[in-house]
């Protein structure tokens, strides 16, 4: 491994200000993930590839000091020892003239050989959401994103860029002088900040679950009482959140959220599974009546050495909603898949377009197509 791969201050203890300088350096290296673990060298993930950036293993006291620095209390290590994971935000400004760098931290207790240790994962956050113009968003998808009410689900696996896409949508709505919207967002934790976005005729407020509001369900119910136009939910992950999200859409709000699913038909299946059993019939019908867009996104290695998005999506019009409502619920995934082929974009089509545009190589396209078989 060449010298350029290591942190220029390698050998320094990752404590306090040194830790902050190190994290900022990792962000400038375009790391999406920084892993600091007891008795292991530090590794970062850059455009889908892992890279070791310290020669020596992290000392136990260094890792504990890092937890204390970010948690701003010595009790952080004690919480980990009790088996409580930490999910925190960490903001760094090295001096008054430097830019702000924000990170999301998840820390857990781990076993390192026969001893206990700590594993910390930092994820650099965008200081300002990436605009849609830089995300290769398809014209048909741009058009489908323009609605003012109903449910818009942007889904994918962890690390697929769905939060980046949701942030770009919010930014576009805030910057558009023709849109007068009031956005309320709840996430766990907040991964994107909007204070640097120019707000033309719109507003946005954000809260962190569970720091500011205990649950996503409570966040949605509280948000509805504040007369928003848009409610953005970081993730629908349980029955209470899904029920509240559907109720918000019924009430005429624009509800944008995400689920961890792999394609549009699995999103439909997942929504039904999350609806409480005793209300599933009514809620799933209401969900379909208010559904406006399904998007599933993945990232592929791109020809510039980074990663590029490919998307399956389905703009849901009245005819598609009626087709679903006229069929038994167990047929909805199949009918959704058919609708994607007829009226939306499949992953196969997205892969072909990305290859033809020169964004991915022939080998990457062939491997991605093989996974769709």
ZIQUI-V684058 format. One record per run of one state. SS is the DSSP state (helix for helix, strand for strand, loop for the rest). FROM is the first residue (numbers start at 1). LEN is the number of residues. If there is no record, write none. Layout:
# ZIQUI-V684058
ss->SS from->FROM len->LEN
ss->SS from->FROM len->LEN
This chain:
# ZIQUI-V684058
ss->loop from->1 len->2
ss->helix from->3 len->3
ss->loop from->6 len->10
ss->helix from->16 len->13
ss->loop from->29 len->2
ss->strand from->31 len->8
ss->loop from->39 len->4
ss->strand from->43 len->4
ss->loop from->47 len->2
ss->strand from->49 len->4
ss->loop from->53 len->5
ss->strand from->58 len->1
ss->loop from->59 len->1
ss->helix from->60 len->12
ss->loop from->72 len->3
ss->helix from->75 len->7
ss->loop from->82 len->4
ss->strand from->86 len->7
ss->loop from->93 len->8
ss->strand from->101 len->12
ss->loop from->113 len->2
ss->strand from->115 len->11
ss->loop from->126 len->6
ss->helix from->132 len->3
ss->loop from->135 len->4
ss->helix from->139 len->6
ss->loop from->145 len->5
ss->strand from->150 len->6
ss->loop from->156 len->6
ss->helix from->162 len->14
ss->loop from->176 len->6
ss->strand from->182 len->6
ss->loop from->188 len->15
ss->strand from->203 len->7
ss->loop from->210 len->3
ss->strand from->213 len->1
ss->loop from->214 len->2
ss->helix from->216 len->9
ss->loop from->225 len->5
ss->strand from->230 len->4
ss->loop from->234 len->5
ss->helix from->239 len->12
ss->loop from->251 len->3
ss->strand from->254 len->4
ss->loop from->258 len->6
ss->helix from->264 len->11
ss->loop from->275 len->2
ss->helix from->277 len->14
ss->strand from->291 len->11
ss->loop from->302 len->5
ss->strand from->307 len->9
ss->loop from->316 len->2
ss->helix from->318 len->8
ss->loop from->326 len->3
ss->helix from->329 len->15
ss->loop from->344 len->1
ss->strand from->345 len->1
ss->loop from->346 len->1
ss->helix from->347 len->10
ss->loop from->357 len->5
ss->helix from->362 len->10
ss->loop from->372 len->2
